[in-house]
Amino acid sequence: MRQSFIQRYLANNHFIAYTSVILFCAFALIISIGKGSVELPFSTVILIVLTEGLHIPLGVELDPMHINIVMEIRLPRTLLAMMVGACLAVAGAAFQGFLKNPLADPYTLGVSSGAAVGAVVVLFFGLSLPLVGRFTLPFVSIITGFLTLFVVIGFARVVQRSMSAETIILAGIIFSSFLGAFISLMISLTGDELRQIINWLMGSVALRGWSYVWMILPCFVIGFILLFFNRHELNALAFGEETARQLGVNLKVRKLMILLGATVVTGGAVAVSGTIGFVGLVIPHLTRLIWGSDHRHLIPLSMFVGAGFLALTDLVARTLLAPTELPIGVITAMIGAPVFALILLRQRKIVS
């Protein structure tokens, strides 16, 4: 009874929810920038971000080396990790709400693998499309991710006309495995690009500067807006398509917008960081467990939690075995798999 009361209280107190996740993000940002081979006091980090990042004249003398470390190395890397985490968490929340299944996420549905194929093709051939230029990588990732999702849904419809969530997820796993084999084939044919592609596939935000932040930013903004403006429709879909139709939801248009928004954020994240698993699976589930399943709040709360989580995960990846950096995807898997297993065990005990 005590636990259910706490959950009900947190779900109904949105001020506490948003304050908590924003403070968590701020903490993750500051500690990620301050920690590293050169330790920076938190006060110094805050002053540099305020004066150099936000251009607030505070009249303080700052070490040029510290400014360079923060503004050119750690701040863009941390912001990139936060946006990738936010993208994956939001996409996971949308897919789970859309399919009414907590096991749905960009990875299990094959979207991440499809986006990865597009990104590997761009890296393999060194493509640069005329109209999009330096945005070729996220653009191709989004297109291939979206195409993969439609193929998965089409295949699931052929297998089962009603397209249950389980069938769609199984179809996603099938195509994810196939596309993984295709990526392995391309890797086996590479020469000088081999190391770059392998490092990218393992998931990392290392050695990415401001250009990658600007690359993912449009994907994050567009995808989040599409999903946020369909938050009421996601709530309606939770009661079934027939109920949603009776509530006046234009299912064809709204479902397409939800899928498009989730694929845009996934494609952007995969393009700049590679394949990072479990974020889209675990973060929305934890957020739902604490603050409820109302998508009006689940989507923005998952965004903040995912952002802070991946910033801290990246901090662990670059400091745990310093000076050697671990792939961030390895850390998320090591953390995410046991956490998700504990969640499933806990829910099974509650049900039984």
N, C-alpha and C positions, 0 to 999 in steps of 0.2 A: 504493500500500500504506500509506503513512504516513497519508493522509487517512482511509482506512477504519479504521485502527487507532485514530485519535483519535475517530472517530465511535463505534466500539464501546466505547471507554473511557468517553466521556461518557454513552452510553446506559446503561451498567451502574453508573455512579457517581451515584446519586440524591442523595447529600448535596451534591456539588458543584453539581448541577443546581438543586436547590431553594435553596441558599445564593446562587447566582449571580442567580437571578431575583428573590429577595426583596431582595437588595442593589440590584439594578437598579431595582426599584419604589421603594425608599426614596430612592435617588439622584434618581429622577424626581420624586418628591413634594417633596423639599426644594428642588431647583433650580427647579421650577415655581412654588413659593410665593415663593422669594427674588427671582426675576427679574421685572422689570416697570418701569413708569415711576418707581416708587420702589424703589431697590435695597435689599434687606435682607440683612445678613450671615447666613450659614447658621446660625451659633450663635444669633442672635436668633430665627430661624425655629424652630429646635429647642426653644428655651426657651419660646416662646409656645405651641407645640403641646403641650408637656408640661404647662405650668402652666395654660393656659386651656382647652385641648382635653381633656386627660386629667386635669386637676385635681390635679396632683402639686405639693404645696407645696414650692417650691425657695427661697423667700425672696429673690427677686431683683426689682429695680425695672425695669419695662418701660414703654416709651413707649406711652401710650394710642392714639396714632395708628397705630403699628405693630401693636398688638393688633387694632385695628379692620380694618386692611388684610388681615391674615392670616385672622382668624376670620370676617369677614363677606363678604370678596370672594374672596381667592385660595384659601383652604382648601376651601370648598364647591365652587368651580369645578374645582379640581384633582381632588378626590375624585369629582366627577361624571364628569369626563373618564376617570378611571381605571376607574370602574365600567362606563361605556359601552364602553371598550376591552376590558375583561374579558368583558363580555356578548357582544360581537361575535366575539371570538376563540374563546370556548368554543362558541358556536353554530356557527361555521365548522368547528371540530374535530369536533363531533358530526355535522354534515351530511356532511363529507368521509368520516368513518368509516362512517356509515350507508350512503352510496352507493358507497363504495370508489372515490372519484374526487376528485383534488386541486382540481378546478375548481368543486366544489360549495361554496357559501356562501349566507348569507341573501339576498344581492342577486341572484345568478344563479338561485336557486330561486324568486324572486318574493315571498319572505316579507317582505323589507324594503319592497317596493313596496306589498304588501297592508297592512302595518302603517301605511305612510305615508298610504294612502287613508283609513284609519280616523282617523288623527290630523288630517288636513286637514279631514275632515267635522266633527270636534269643534271645531276652530278656526273653521271657516267658519260653523257654526251656533251656536257658543257653547254647546255641549251640556254638561249636568251631570246625570248619571244619579242618581236618588234614593238608591240603596243604596251606591254607591261614592264619590259626592261628588267630592273633588279628585283621586281616582284614576281619574276618567272617561277621561282621555287615555290612560294606559297600558292600561287595561282594554279600551277599544275597539280600540286598536292590536293588542293580543294576539289578540283575537277575529278581527279582519279578517285578520291575518297567518296565523292558524291556518286560517281558511276558505280563504284563497288557496292555502295549501299543499295542502289536501285537493282543491281544484279542479285544481291542477297535477298531482297524483298521479292523480286520476281521468281527466284528459285524456290523460296519458301511458299509462294502462292501455288506453284506447280505441285509441290510436294503435298501441301495441305491447303485447301481452298479457304478455310477460315483463318489461316495464318496466325496460329497461336504464338505467344511470346517465346515459348520453348523452341518451336520450329524455326523461328527467325534467328534465335541465338545459335542453334545448332548449325543453321546454314551459314551464319557469320563465322563460326569456328572453322567450318569446312573451307570457306573461301580464304580465310585468314591463313590457314595452313598452306593452301595452294599458292597464295601470293608470297608467303614466306619462302617457299621453295623457288619461286621465280626470282626473288631477290638474291637468294643464295647462288642461283645460276649466273646472274649478272656479276656478282662479286667474284665468282671463279673465273670470269672472263676479263676482269680488270687488271690493269698493270699498276701505274703510278697512283691511280685513284683509290686503290684497295684500302689503304690505311684510313683515308678520309671517310670513305663510305662506311667502313666497319666502326670507326669511332662515332660516326653520326648515328648508326643504327642502334648502338648501345645506349644512346640517350645521354646528352650532355648539353650544358650551356656554357662550357669553357671556351675561351678565346672568341667569344662573340662580343662585338662592340655595339655602339649605338645604332648602327645600320640594321642589325637584327631586331632591335627594339622597335624601330620605325617600320620594319617589315611585318611584324606580328600585330602591331597596334591596329591597323584597319580591320584585320580579320577579327580581332578581339571585340572591337567596338560594334561592327556590323552584326556579328554572330550573337553577341550579348543582347543587343537591341531587339533582334528578331525573336529571341527566346523570351526576353522579359515582356515584350508586348503580347506574347501568347501564353503568359503564365495562367490566366484564367481558363484558357482552353485546355491546358495540361491538367488543371484541376477537374474540369468537366470530363476529360477522357479517362480519368481515374475511376469514374463510375460506369465506364463502358461507352462504346460508340453510339449505341441507341439512345442512351440518356443524354449524351452530348448533343446528338442531333435534335432531340426534343427541346433542349435548352437553346437552340438556335445557332449552334456552331456549324460553320461551313467546313465540313470535315476535310474535303479534298484540298481546299486552299490552306487551311490551318495546319494540317498534317504535313503538307509540303513545306510550309514556312518553318515549322519546328525542325524537320529533317535538314532543311537547308541551313538554318542557324547553327545546329549542332555540328554539321559537317564543316561549316566555315571555320568555326573555332578549333575543331580538331585538325583540319588541314593546315591552318596557320601554326598551331603548336608543333605538329609533326615536322613541318618544313624547317623550323628554326632550331629544334632541339632533338629530333629523332624520335624513336618510339619509346615512350615512358609509360610503363604499365601501372595498374592498380590505383592511380590517382582518381581516374574517372569512376572507378568501382567503389573504392572505400570512402572517399571524402563525402560524396552525397549521402551515402548510407549512414555515416556517423552524424552528419548534420541533421538528417531526417530523424535519427534516433534521439537526438537531444532537443531539437526545436520543432519537430513535427513535419508533416508531409505537405503542407500548404505551399504550392509552388510560387505564390506571390512573395514568399520570404525564403523558400528553400533555394531558389536560383541565386539571388544576391548573397545569401549567407554562404552557400557552397563556394561561390566565387572568392570571397574573402578567406575562407578556411583553406581552400586549395592553394591560393596565392601564398599565404603564410607557411603552409606545410612544405611546399616545394622550395621556398627560399631556405628554410631550415634544413631540408634534405640536401640541398646543394652545398650548404655550409658543412654538413657532415661529410659529404663526398670529397670536398677539397681539403679538409683538415684532419680527417680520421687517420690517414696514413701519409700525412704530409712529409716530404714534398710531392709524393705520388698522388695523383688525383684518381678517384674511382668514378666510373660512369654513374650518373645520377639514377639511371634506370635500374641499376643493380641495387642501390639503396632503397628505392621505392618498393621494389619487389621483396626485399628482405624485411621491410617494415610492413608493407601492405598485406602480404600473404598471411602472416600470423594474426594480424589484427582482424582481417576479414574472417579467418577461421574462428577466432574467438567470438566475433559477432554472431556467426551462424550457430555456434554451439550454444550461446546465450539465448538466442531466439528459439532454438529447438527445446531448451529446457523450459522456457516460458510457455510454449505451446503445449508441451506434454504435462 
